[in-house]
Each structure stands twice: as C-alpha cells, then as structure tokens.
Amino acid sequence: MARQAKDVAEKVKRGIRKQEIEALVRRLVSIPSHSEVPTKESEVAECLNEFLTDEGVRSKLRKVEKHRPNVVASVKGTTGRGKTLMLNGHTDTVPPYDMDIKPFSPKVAKGRLYGRGSLDMKGGLGAMAVAMVAIERAHIKLQGDLILTGVIGEEGRSEGMEDVVLNGPKADLAIVGEPTDLEIQPSHRGLEWLEVHLQGKAAHGGQANRGVNAISMAARFIDKVEKELLPRLASRSSAHTLPPTLNLGVIQGGQQPSSVADHCVIRIDRRWIPEESLDQVFQEIYEVFDSVKEEHPEFKAKLKRDMSNMKTMTHVPNVVSKSNPLVRSLENNVRAHTDKKPKLTSFWGWTDAALMTHFGKTPTVVFGPGGAGAHARVEYVNTNDLLACANVYASTALDICRPE
C-alpha cells in the first residue's frame, strides 16, 4: 500500500510544471480585477474557468453579483468515503495605486513574478488550479471530492465567500492560499472597523471660545487611546494568534479654517483575538469616552460600526487546532516538497478562512507562497514557492481525499 501511495504521488508530481504555473499566474495577473474595473472579477474568473475546463476539470461560473461570478470546480470522489477538501482563493485585487511597476504587464526576473495581485493572491490561486489539474491529468480516482473555489470580493466585503458558505459547495476541510511564505497558519485575528463621531459646537474662528472644537475633542480622545487603551491591548496575549491591535487610520473634521469644527470622524481598525469578545471591543471604546468626559464635560461622541468591509458575516478570528489532520498533512508535505522546516504560525491579516471555519463549520487553514509587496507599489511572488505550493496542495489533497 505504501508503494502504491508513493507511485500515485509521483505520478501527480510529474504533472506539476513550474513553467505552466508561471504562465497561468501571468495570465491571471495581466487581467485587472479590482473594484475600479467595470467588469470587476468577471474576466479573470472566465480565464481561470477556461483553464480548468480545457484540462478536463468540471468547472463553472456561478453569479454572485453583476459582473461578479465565483469559479466553482471539482474533481468528484468515487466512493464518498474520503473527506472533501476545498482549495480557495480570491480573484479580486486592490487597485494599482500608482505602482512603480507596470501592474498588469507581469514579468519574471530573478525568481520573482511581478504584478498587481501576483502575491495577493493570484499566485496561490494559480498554484491551486495547477494542483487540481495535475490530479485530473493523472487519472487518479479520489474517494472524496476535491473542490476549488475562486471567490470575489475578499478585498471588499467577502461577498464571494459568503455565497460559498451559504450555498455551497460544502467541504470537510479547506485551505486558503493567501501568501504565508510557506508557513502553515491555522489562526488569525478578527477584524472590526469602527467610526468615532465627535460632536462639537460651531462658532466663528474669531470667537472660537464660543464654540466647542470637535477636532480638539478628537485629539483628547486619541491621547487617551494611546496612553490608556493601547498599552492594555499590547499586554494581552493569545494562545492562538498575534496580540490585539488598534490603528487610528483616518481622521476628518471641520469645514474651513475660520470656523470652529462642529464635527470630526475617526476611523479605526481593530484586530481582536479569540480571547476577546466583540462586545468587549466596543465597551473599551466607551470606557475611553467616559475617561475623556470626566476631564472635559463638553465632550460628546458616538461609536458606530463601519459595515463597509463585510456583507452580513462578522469578520471573526480564525482558530483551527494544530492537531487537525489538515495541519498535520500540510506539515508532512511542506517537509517533503520544500527545503524548509514546517513552521506553524499565525497569519497577520484577516482572511476568508474565518468565515469558512466559523460560519461554514469547515476548519480552514491559510497556506501559500512567499514574496513581498501585497497592496504596495512593487508586488511580486517567488516562483519557486509557486511550484512548492502546487506540490503541497496536490499531496495534501491526496492525503485528505484519499485515492482508491
């Protein structure tokens, strides 16, 4: 049996070629698929769907919103006795934001593939697609289903992943191919966007003492956050993730220099850990309000939840046990297909994995290639990592779905 399993693995590995992965990723990167493109993710979804169907994989486009389909592909299991594994990635990217390279003219140089979305995350998605195709080409009969979902909107409101959670396909386990530098990351923090609306009293700038300056109130709020709340967050630790954080990301206030500002808004990014609750996240902001008001009775503020980065599902933390069979399989296959010792760490950002784990009841681990420049002016993915990831994804699929 061990000999047979090794033969199957070698047969699949022969179907995974670095040049093919690079070519597919270059095609995906060359197609703009960000929020400012009229066709959104439709063209890149069509490209991925065409690649899969041309190779004999059962694949379709499923409309989520106008010009915004998910790609849903599968290699069907024959007996149902194996577990179902989902490989998942998002087809959207952030806009190019005045990049220092040509964002949609991908090139390979010195082991790096450059372009917008190469790292985040068309590289991982391309490696997943080639892994699935390699299993199909090898005519391996799996006992459980192998699924690939290319979803829309991860950089926005996670519309694509919500559609998968609500409407399927269902899986026992899943991998999200975000860039992890070949580290296995079964956990990450939750994400909440908040708005603090500070209310002042308008007055002429020449009679500023008659008004209440909302910008000044914002400064007092920020001072309290930095002196009281941030040290408290920094002292917390988690058994699963990096520590919690709070970032004051945007501040807007006032109308013009000669008027006392009667309104100011601060937008906050709050990363919360599994040991915290969402109610606690809100309550700690209210406690800062109370602290400022004790010293400045004229202080008035409201806390609002900014829902612009989610559709209906809260961006909760992701937690999967390190003893989960998927984690163990990834460890073994990273050891087998790379020159790196497997490392279990926690992802620093937020991903769709949390929606699958928490709302879809499908334990989901983040694992993908390395590189640099996600959302930055120069973005690239390491091409050797693309090959390594494709091999790890394919071998893990064989472990979970089990050949006949």
Helices and strands as residue ranges (DSSP letters): H 2-14, H 18-29, H 42-54, E 58-65, E 68-75, E 85-90, E 107-109, E 112-114, I 118-122, H 123-137, E 146-151, H 159-167, E 173-176, E 187-188, E 190-199, G 205-210, H 214-224, I 225-229, H 230-234, E 245-253, E 263-272, H 278-295, E 301-305, E 318-319, H 325-337, H 353-358, E 364-366, E 371-372, E 380-382, H 383-401
